[in-house]
């Protein structure tokens, strides 16, 4: 029997809103690579690479793509389980909303895709015809 839909929706809704502030052990990180078995290699703002585990409530509910951002809770070196250095406690889904927060690190540049650009996209359009150039 599958998980109730209310649990799935609650996990998805929780990841859309950023927290008011971060604790000492929490940090934003960029996902470098999915290692398998709910493990991800992530890059911290100080360019350190860590191996983190996805929280159980997000497993089979939310997928994280390479280059996405997550909120990780790093464990003390004494409490680490093998190579796993922490846990993904939240997934950044609405990047615009998260970037407005004071704790967003300057080390993570704005993505190349920006909604505020005024240029028209040519995706899905036909190329200009040659007959227009003959005038």
C-alpha positions as CSV (number, residue, x, y, z in Angstrom):
1,X,0.0,0.0,0.0
2,X,1.4,3.4,-1.0
3,X,1.8,6.5,1.1
4,X,-1.2,8.7,1.7
5,X,-1.5,11.6,-0.7
6,X,-1.7,14.0,2.2
7,X,1.8,13.1,3.3
8,X,3.1,13.6,-0.3
9,X,1.4,17.0,-0.5
10,X,2.6,18.1,2.9
11,X,6.2,17.3,1.9
12,X,5.8,19.2,-1.3
13,X,4.3,22.2,0.3
14,X,6.9,22.3,3.0
15,X,9.7,22.6,0.4
16,X,8.1,25.7,-1.3
17,X,8.5,28.1,1.6
18,X,12.0,28.9,3.0
19,X,12.5,29.0,6.7
20,X,12.8,32.3,8.6
21,X,16.4,31.6,9.5
22,X,19.0,28.8,9.5
23,X,20.5,27.1,12.5
24,X,24.3,26.9,13.0
25,X,24.5,23.4,11.5
26,X,22.3,24.2,8.4
27,X,23.6,25.4,5.1
28,X,22.5,25.8,1.5
29,X,24.2,23.5,-1.0
30,X,24.2,22.9,-4.7
31,X,23.6,19.3,-5.9
32,X,26.6,18.0,-7.9
33,X,25.7,14.4,-8.4
34,X,23.1,11.8,-7.3
35,X,25.1,8.9,-5.9
36,X,22.2,6.5,-5.5
37,X,20.3,5.1,-2.5
38,X,19.1,8.6,-1.6
39,X,22.7,9.9,-1.3
40,X,23.8,13.1,-3.0
41,X,27.2,14.9,-3.5
42,X,26.7,18.6,-2.8
43,X,28.9,21.7,-2.9
44,X,28.7,24.1,0.0
45,X,29.3,27.8,-0.5
46,X,32.9,27.5,0.7
47,X,33.5,25.0,-2.2
48,X,33.7,22.0,0.1
49,X,32.0,18.8,-1.2
50,X,29.9,16.8,1.1
51,X,27.9,13.6,0.9
52,X,24.4,14.0,2.3
53,X,21.4,11.7,2.6
54,X,17.8,12.7,1.6
55,X,15.4,12.8,4.5
56,X,12.9,9.9,4.6
57,X,9.9,12.2,4.2
58,X,11.2,13.3,0.7
59,X,12.1,9.9,-0.6
60,X,9.9,8.8,-3.6
61,X,8.1,12.1,-3.3
62,X,10.5,14.8,-4.5
63,X,13.3,14.4,-7.0
64,X,16.3,16.5,-7.0
65,X,18.0,17.4,-10.2
66,X,21.7,18.1,-10.7
67,X,22.5,21.8,-10.2
68,X,19.5,22.3,-7.9
69,X,19.7,23.7,-4.4
70,X,19.0,22.0,-1.1
71,X,19.1,22.9,2.6
72,X,21.4,20.5,4.4
73,X,21.9,19.9,8.1
74,X,25.5,18.9,8.7
75,X,26.2,16.6,11.6
76,X,29.1,17.0,14.0
77,X,32.2,15.0,12.9
78,X,31.7,12.8,16.0
79,X,28.1,11.9,15.0
80,X,28.7,11.0,11.3
81,X,27.6,7.7,9.9
82,X,30.5,6.6,7.7
83,X,31.0,9.0,4.8
84,X,27.6,10.6,5.1
85,X,28.2,14.1,6.6
86,X,24.6,15.3,6.9
87,X,21.0,15.2,5.7
88,X,18.9,17.1,3.2
89,X,16.2,18.7,5.3
90,X,14.6,20.9,2.6
91,X,14.6,21.1,-1.2
92,X,14.6,24.5,-2.9
93,X,11.8,24.4,-5.4
94,X,10.9,28.1,-5.7
95,X,14.4,29.5,-6.2
96,X,13.2,33.1,-6.6
97,X,11.5,33.0,-3.2
98,X,14.6,31.5,-1.5
99,X,17.0,34.1,-3.1
100,X,15.1,36.9,-1.4
101,X,16.2,35.5,2.0
102,X,19.1,37.1,3.9
103,X,20.8,33.7,4.4
104,X,21.2,33.0,0.6
105,X,24.9,32.8,-0.1
106,X,26.5,35.2,-2.7
107,X,28.7,32.3,-3.8
108,X,25.7,30.7,-5.7
109,X,25.2,32.9,-8.8
110,X,21.9,33.5,-10.4
111,X,20.9,30.8,-12.9
112,X,21.3,31.4,-16.6
113,X,17.6,31.3,-17.0
114,X,16.0,34.4,-15.7
115,X,12.3,35.3,-16.0
116,X,12.9,39.0,-15.9
117,X,14.6,39.1,-19.3
118,X,12.7,41.2,-21.8
119,X,14.1,39.4,-24.9
120,X,11.7,37.2,-26.8
121,X,12.5,33.6,-26.9
122,X,12.7,31.9,-30.3
123,X,12.1,28.4,-29.0
124,X,9.4,26.7,-30.9
125,X,9.2,29.3,-33.7
126,X,9.9,29.0,-37.4
127,X,13.1,30.5,-38.7
128,X,12.7,33.8,-40.6
129,X,11.8,33.1,-44.3
130,X,14.2,34.1,-47.0
131,X,11.5,36.0,-49.0
132,X,11.6,38.8,-46.4
133,X,15.2,39.5,-47.2
134,X,14.5,40.0,-51.0
135,X,12.8,43.4,-50.6
